[in-house]
Amino acid sequence: MNTCPRPGARTLWSSADLGTSDAFAYWADVICDTFVGVAVRPGPDAAFEGRIEHCVLDGIGFAELTAGPQQVVRTPRLIGRDHEDVLLANIQLRGRGRLEQNGRVALLAPGTMAFVDSTRPYALDFDDDFSQLVVKVPGSRLAHRAPAGATGVGLGASGPGRVIADFLVGLHRLQGQDAGAAAALLPHAVDLLDTGLAWAAGSVPPEASATALTRERIHRFVRRHAADPRLDAAGVAAGCGISRRTMYRALAAYGESLTELIRRLRVSHAQRLVRSYPERPLAAVAHACGFGGDAQLHRAFRAVTGMTPGAYRAGRPGAQ
């Protein structure tokens, strides 16, 4: 495995580096480290080959994998062990597969994209060699906060989901050529994933309601401007070209408030900073995320995550 500590640098693992007897066991470990804790079982063929090219850009993982037949299962026991809350967007590049989650089955053909919620059990089956791009996004980064209705649904290669899939594949490949340009495009990737989730869930089809589209526009604007300490209701409404009454009504239709949305997105930004830059003072983190000071950051962080920024940075979930 070749690794590099630079932000956006790629990690490459290949079974060619190992003997046949060790290849699949190590592959299973790499799958768990790259995505979430799962049980991985090989196909009937004794020989196994696998390769993953992985990169993390601003907390969002991109992994292109090519491998032989296998089954991947995430069980309630494994969910209870790591409690990870991420969305996995699986884009089939080559070969075919089957995804099952929440009582639904998506058949994965080249160009198809399907979502996986790490907080619920799921199974992936590949009977033959295949390639996928998997995009791993923390749940806190997404406006669509209830992805259960969007999983186990395939967005086909001939539909609008293909535009999203092609963008994500292109962004992953751009990282290897121009990491700065890829970073600039990353917020658009998150917005597109939110849109894809809504399509998959059936809540925002092409003839989407005005309320759903207004809410989506509000989320996008707040995500892009959350670090501005001057951000307020008047600024959000003006930035979205709507009245404050319309803004409040659109958010209330989904049980949301503007104050909670801004706080959650600022805390999400703070989470990335305190883990990526452990030496940075909390006052500087607070300033970078739009908080009035480290005391305000502390209160908001604890309200959203249930722990202090210091405990989170130290990787001690139970610490208070």
C-alpha positions in Angstrom: 0.0 0.0 0.0 1.3 3.4 -0.9 0.2 6.3 1.3 0.8 10.1 1.4 -0.2 12.5 4.2 -0.9 15.4 2.0 -4.6 16.5 2.0 -6.3 15.1 -1.1 -3.4 12.6 -1.7 -4.4 9.1 -2.8 -4.0 5.8 -0.9 -3.6 2.7 -3.1 -4.0 -0.8 -2.0 -3.8 -3.9 -4.2 -3.9 -7.6 -3.5 -0.9 -7.9 -5.9 1.2 -6.9 -2.9 0.2 -10.0 -1.0 0.2 -13.7 -1.2 -2.9 -15.5 -2.3 -3.6 -16.9 1.2 -3.6 -13.4 2.8 -5.2 -11.4 0.0 -8.9 -11.6 1.0 -8.4 -11.3 4.7 -6.5 -8.1 4.2 -9.1 -6.9 1.7 -11.8 -7.3 4.3 -9.7 -5.1 6.7 -9.2 -2.5 4.0 -13.0 -2.4 3.2 -13.8 -1.8 6.9 -11.1 0.9 7.3 -12.2 2.7 4.1 -16.0 2.5 4.5 -17.7 1.1 7.7 -17.5 -2.1 9.7 -18.9 -5.0 7.6 -18.5 -8.7 7.2 -17.0 -9.6 3.8 -17.2 -13.0 2.3 -15.4 -14.1 -0.9 -17.0 -15.7 -3.9 -16.5 -19.4 -4.7 -13.4 -18.8 -6.8 -10.3 -19.5 -4.6 -8.2 -16.8 -6.4 -9.1 -13.2 -5.4 -7.9 -9.9 -6.7 -8.8 -6.5 -5.4 -7.7 -2.9 -5.7 -8.8 0.3 -4.0 -7.7 3.9 -4.8 -8.9 6.1 -2.0 -8.8 9.9 -1.3 -10.4 12.1 1.3 -11.2 15.7 0.4 -12.6 18.0 3.1 -13.9 15.0 5.1 -15.6 13.3 2.1 -14.1 10.0 0.9 -13.8 8.9 -2.7 -12.9 5.2 -3.3 -12.6 3.5 -6.6 -12.5 -0.2 -6.2 -12.1 -3.1 -8.6 -12.5 -6.6 -7.2 -13.6 -10.1 -7.7 -16.9 -11.8 -6.5 -17.9 -11.2 -2.9 -20.7 -10.5 -0.5 -20.6 -7.5 1.9 -23.0 -7.4 4.9 -23.5 -4.8 7.6 -25.3 -6.3 10.6 -27.0 -4.8 13.6 -24.1 -6.0 15.7 -21.6 -4.2 13.6 -23.7 -1.1 13.6 -23.7 -1.2 17.4 -20.0 -1.5 17.4 -19.0 1.6 15.5 -22.2 3.8 15.4 -20.9 5.5 12.3 -23.4 7.8 10.5 -22.4 8.1 6.9 -24.0 8.0 3.5 -22.4 5.8 0.9 -23.2 6.6 -2.7 -22.3 3.5 -4.8 -21.8 4.2 -8.5 -21.4 1.1 -10.6 -18.6 1.4 -13.2 -18.3 -2.1 -14.5 -20.0 -5.5 -13.8 -23.2 -6.0 -12.0 -24.3 -6.2 -8.3 -27.3 -6.3 -6.0 -27.9 -3.9 -3.0 -30.5 -4.7 -0.4 -31.5 -2.3 2.4 -34.7 -1.3 4.2 -36.7 -4.1 2.4 -35.8 -2.8 -1.1 -33.4 -4.2 -3.7 -31.5 -2.2 -6.3 -29.9 -3.9 -9.2 -26.5 -2.3 -10.0 -25.6 -2.0 -13.7 -22.9 0.2 -15.2 -23.9 3.9 -14.7 -26.4 3.1 -11.9 -26.1 4.9 -8.5 -27.6 3.7 -5.3 -27.4 5.0 -1.7 -26.5 3.1 1.5 -27.3 4.3 5.0 -24.6 3.1 7.4 -27.0 3.3 10.4 -29.1 0.4 9.0 -28.3 -3.1 8.0 -27.6 -3.8 4.3 -26.1 -6.4 2.0 -24.2 -6.1 -1.3 -23.7 -9.1 -3.6 -21.3 -9.3 -6.6 -21.3 -12.6 -8.5 -18.6 -11.5 -10.9 -15.7 -9.1 -11.2 -16.8 -5.5 -10.8 -15.7 -1.8 -10.4 -17.4 0.9 -8.3 -16.8 4.4 -7.2 -18.1 4.8 -3.6 -18.5 8.3 -2.2 -18.6 8.4 1.7 -20.3 11.5 3.2 -20.9 12.2 6.9 -24.6 12.4 7.6 -24.1 15.8 9.2 -23.0 17.2 5.8 -26.3 16.4 4.1 -29.5 18.5 4.1 -31.6 15.3 3.5 -31.5 14.1 7.1 -33.7 11.0 6.8 -32.1 8.9 4.0 -34.0 5.7 4.9 -36.5 6.2 2.1 -33.8 6.7 -0.5 -31.8 3.5 0.1 -32.1 0.3 -1.9 -33.3 2.4 -4.9 -31.3 2.5 -8.1 -31.0 5.8 -10.0 -30.6 4.3 -13.5 -28.0 5.0 -16.1 -30.5 6.6 -18.5 -32.1 8.9 -16.0 -31.2 12.3 -14.4 -29.2 10.4 -11.7 -26.6 9.7 -14.3 -25.7 13.4 -14.4 -24.9 13.2 -10.7 -23.0 10.0 -11.0 -20.9 11.4 -13.9 -20.1 14.5 -11.9 -18.9 12.5 -8.9 -16.8 10.2 -11.1 -15.2 13.2 -12.9 -14.6 14.9 -9.5 -12.8 11.8 -8.2 -10.5 11.7 -11.3 -9.9 15.5 -11.1 -8.5 15.1 -7.6 -5.5 13.3 -9.0 -4.8 16.1 -11.5 -5.8 19.3 -9.7 -6.7 19.0 -6.1 -7.4 22.7 -5.8 -10.0 22.6 -8.5 -11.6 19.5 -7.0 -11.9 21.2 -3.6 -13.6 24.2 -5.3 -16.2 21.9 -6.9 -16.8 19.8 -3.8 -19.7 21.8 -2.4 -21.5 21.2 -5.7 -21.0 17.5 -5.2 -22.7 17.6 -1.8 -25.6 19.6 -3.2 -26.0 17.1 -6.0 -26.0 14.2 -3.6 -28.8 15.9 -1.6 -30.8 16.2 -4.8 -30.1 12.5 -5.7 -31.3 11.4 -2.3 -34.5 13.4 -2.7 -35.1 11.9 -6.1 -34.4 8.4 -4.8 -36.8 8.9 -1.9 -39.5 10.2 -4.3 -39.9 13.4 -2.2 -38.5 15.7 -5.0 -39.2 14.2 -8.4 -38.7 16.4 -11.5 -42.1 18.0 -10.9 -41.0 18.9 -7.3 -43.2 21.0 -5.1 -42.3 24.6 -4.6 -41.8 24.0 -0.8 -39.3 21.2 -1.3 -37.3 23.2 -3.8 -37.3 26.3 -1.6 -36.1 24.3 1.3 -33.3 22.8 -0.8 -32.2 26.3 -1.9 -32.2 27.5 1.7 -29.9 24.6 2.7 -27.5 25.3 -0.1 -27.2 28.9 0.7 -26.7 28.4 4.4 -24.1 25.6 3.8 -22.1 28.0 1.7 -22.3 31.0 4.1 -22.5 29.3 7.5 -19.0 30.5 8.4 -20.1 34.2 8.1 -20.8 35.4 11.7 -23.2 38.0 10.2 -25.5 35.4 8.7 -29.1 35.9 9.8 -32.6 35.3 8.7 -32.8 38.5 6.6 -29.5 37.6 4.8 -30.6 34.0 4.1 -34.0 35.1 2.7 -32.4 37.8 0.6 -29.8 35.4 -0.7 -32.4 32.9 -1.7 -34.7 35.6 -3.3 -37.6 34.8 -1.0 -39.4 36.5 1.9 -38.6 35.6 5.5 -42.1 34.2 5.9 -41.7 31.9 2.9 -38.3 30.8 4.3 -39.7 30.0 7.7 -42.7 28.2 6.2 -40.5 26.0 4.0 -38.3 24.9 6.8 -41.2 24.4 9.2 -42.8 22.0 6.7 -39.8 19.6 7.4 -39.7 20.3 11.1 -36.6 22.5 10.9 -35.6 25.9 12.1 -33.1 28.3 10.6 -31.2 28.6 13.9 -30.7 24.9 14.3 -29.7 24.5 10.6 -27.0 27.2 10.9 -25.8 25.8 14.2 -25.6 22.2 12.8 -23.6 23.3 9.8 -21.2 25.4 11.8 -20.6 22.5 14.2 -20.1 20.2 11.3 -17.3 22.5 10.0 -15.8 22.7 13.5 -15.7 18.9 13.7 -13.6 18.7 10.6 -11.3 21.4 11.8 -10.6 20.1 15.3 -9.8 16.6 13.9 -7.8 17.8 10.9 -5.8 20.5 12.8 -5.5 19.4 16.4 -3.0 22.1 17.2 -5.4 24.9 16.2 -6.8 26.8 19.3 -10.5 26.5 19.8 -10.9 30.3 19.6 -9.5 30.2 16.0 -11.8 27.2 15.2 -14.8 29.2 16.5 -13.8 32.2 14.4 -13.4 30.1 11.2 -16.8 28.5 11.7 -18.8 31.7 12.3 -19.1 31.5 16.1 -18.8 34.5 18.3 -16.1 32.9 20.5 -15.0 29.6 21.9 -17.7 29.6 24.6 -20.4 29.8 21.9 -18.6 27.0 20.0 -18.5 24.9 23.2 -22.2 25.2 23.8 -23.2 24.6 20.2 -20.8 21.7 19.8 -22.2 20.0 22.9 -25.8 20.5 21.9 -25.3 19.0 18.5 -22.8 16.2 19.2 -23.3 15.5 22.9 -19.6 16.1 23.7 -17.2 19.0 24.0 -14.8 20.0 21.2 -11.8 18.8 23.3 -13.4 15.3 23.8 -14.2 15.0 20.1 -10.7 16.0 19.1 -9.2 13.4 21.5 -11.5 10.8 20.0 -13.2 10.0 23.3 -16.9 9.9 22.4 -18.0 9.3 26.0 -15.9 12.1 27.5 -17.8 15.2 28.7 
